[in-house]
Amino acid sequence: MVPHLSLAAQRNQTKSRKGTDSETADRRRESEKARKRERFLENNKVAASKCRAKKKGRENQLQEDIRMAQATNTLLRTQHAGLLSEVEGLEDMVSLCNAECNRNRSPEENIERIQGHFSRGELKEQLCFLPTI
């Protein structure tokens, strides 16, 4: 404090310094708030970028899963068509055998008879496999 000032003037000078200290503290608080906001925005930007990258990765994986499922579906449909054709051939063969087989024979005897026809080439390529007893 300055000795030549009156006591009241000295009090006013102290009050004005306190006001200046308060303003400086306010500025520091505002500056700290601004830095925190900048850090938050930067962290948010990084997090959003990571989130978008993960989302894109999941989308790409789902697209690949779709392609694989479609390929499997096509393969299964082809196999299904082949099996239907095979069943049709087997049904034709059974109806041919039923026409010439004695109905009093056992299923085993009928299978042996069918195998005999097949081994002699009488049924050609209508049969892909024969059951074994």
C-alpha positions as CSV (number, residue, x, y, z in Angstrom):
1,M,0.0,0.0,0.0
2,V,1.0,3.5,-0.7
3,P,1.7,5.4,2.5
4,H,0.6,8.9,1.2
5,L,-2.9,7.7,0.4
6,S,-5.7,8.0,2.8
7,L,-7.1,4.9,4.5
8,A,-10.3,5.1,2.3
9,A,-8.2,5.5,-0.9
10,Q,-6.1,2.5,0.1
11,R,-9.3,0.4,0.6
12,N,-10.6,1.4,-2.8
13,Q,-7.3,0.5,-4.4
14,T,-7.4,-2.9,-2.7
15,K,-11.0,-3.4,-4.0
16,S,-10.0,-2.4,-7.5
17,R,-7.1,-4.9,-7.4
18,K,-9.5,-7.6,-6.2
19,G,-11.8,-6.7,-9.2
20,T,-8.8,-7.1,-11.5
21,D,-8.0,-10.5,-9.9
22,S,-11.6,-11.6,-10.4
23,E,-11.5,-10.6,-14.0
24,T,-8.3,-12.5,-14.6
25,A,-9.8,-15.5,-12.9
26,D,-12.9,-15.2,-15.1
27,R,-10.7,-15.0,-18.2
28,R,-8.8,-18.1,-17.1
29,R,-12.0,-20.0,-16.5
30,E,-13.3,-19.0,-19.9
31,S,-10.0,-20.0,-21.5
32,E,-10.0,-23.4,-19.6
33,K,-13.6,-23.9,-20.8
34,A,-12.6,-23.2,-24.4
35,R,-9.7,-25.7,-24.1
36,K,-12.0,-28.4,-22.7
37,R,-14.5,-27.8,-25.5
38,E,-11.7,-28.1,-28.1
39,R,-10.5,-31.3,-26.5
40,F,-14.1,-32.7,-26.4
41,L,-14.7,-31.7,-30.1
42,E,-11.4,-33.3,-31.2
43,N,-12.1,-36.5,-29.2
44,N,-15.6,-36.6,-30.6
45,K,-14.3,-36.2,-34.1
46,V,-11.9,-39.2,-33.6
47,A,-14.7,-41.3,-32.1
48,A,-17.1,-40.5,-34.9
49,S,-14.4,-41.4,-37.5
50,K,-13.8,-44.8,-35.7
51,C,-17.5,-45.4,-35.6
52,R,-18.0,-44.7,-39.3
53,A,-15.1,-47.1,-40.1
54,K,-16.5,-49.9,-37.9
55,K,-20.0,-49.4,-39.6
56,K,-18.4,-49.6,-43.0
57,G,-16.6,-52.7,-42.0
58,R,-19.8,-54.3,-40.8
59,E,-21.6,-53.4,-44.0
60,N,-18.8,-54.9,-46.1
61,Q,-18.9,-58.1,-44.1
62,L,-22.7,-58.3,-44.5
63,Q,-22.3,-57.8,-48.3
64,E,-19.7,-60.6,-48.4
65,D,-22.1,-62.8,-46.3
66,I,-24.9,-62.1,-48.8
67,R,-22.6,-63.0,-51.8
68,M,-21.7,-66.3,-50.0
69,A,-25.3,-67.1,-49.2
70,Q,-26.3,-66.4,-52.8
71,A,-23.6,-68.7,-54.1
72,T,-24.6,-71.4,-51.7
73,N,-28.2,-71.0,-52.7
74,T,-27.4,-71.3,-56.4
75,L,-25.4,-74.5,-55.7
76,L,-28.2,-76.0,-53.6
77,R,-30.8,-75.2,-56.2
78,T,-28.6,-77.0,-58.8
79,Q,-28.2,-80.0,-56.5
80,H,-31.9,-80.0,-55.9
81,A,-32.7,-80.0,-59.6
82,G,-30.2,-82.9,-60.1
83,L,-31.8,-84.9,-57.2
84,L,-35.3,-84.3,-58.6
85,S,-34.1,-85.7,-61.9
86,E,-32.5,-88.6,-60.2
87,V,-35.7,-89.3,-58.2
88,E,-37.7,-89.2,-61.5
89,G,-35.3,-91.7,-63.0
90,L,-35.6,-94.0,-60.0
91,E,-39.4,-93.8,-60.1
92,D,-39.3,-94.7,-63.8
93,M,-37.0,-97.6,-63.0
94,V,-39.2,-98.9,-60.1
95,S,-42.3,-98.7,-62.3
96,L,-40.4,-100.7,-65.0
97,C,-39.4,-103.3,-62.4
98,N,-42.9,-103.5,-60.9
99,A,-44.3,-104.3,-64.3
100,E,-42.0,-107.3,-64.7
101,C,-41.3,-108.3,-61.1
102,N,-43.4,-110.8,-59.3
103,R,-45.3,-109.0,-56.5
104,N,-44.8,-112.1,-54.3
105,R,-41.0,-111.5,-54.2
106,S,-39.4,-109.9,-51.1
107,P,-37.9,-106.4,-51.3
108,E,-34.4,-108.0,-51.1
109,E,-35.2,-110.2,-54.1
110,N,-36.5,-107.2,-56.0
111,I,-33.3,-105.2,-55.2
112,E,-31.2,-108.1,-56.4
113,R,-33.3,-108.3,-59.6
114,I,-32.8,-104.5,-60.2
115,Q,-29.1,-104.8,-59.5
116,G,-29.0,-107.6,-62.1
117,H,-30.7,-105.4,-64.7
118,F,-28.3,-102.6,-63.9
119,S,-25.2,-104.7,-64.1
120,R,-26.3,-106.1,-67.5
121,G,-26.8,-102.5,-68.7
122,E,-30.5,-102.9,-69.2
123,L,-31.3,-99.7,-67.2
124,K,-28.4,-97.7,-68.7
125,E,-27.7,-94.5,-66.7
126,Q,-31.0,-94.1,-65.0
127,L,-29.6,-95.1,-61.7
128,C,-26.8,-93.2,-59.8
129,F,-26.6,-95.6,-56.9
130,L,-28.1,-98.8,-55.7
131,P,-28.9,-99.6,-52.1
132,T,-27.1,-102.4,-50.5
133,I,-28.7,-105.1,-48.3
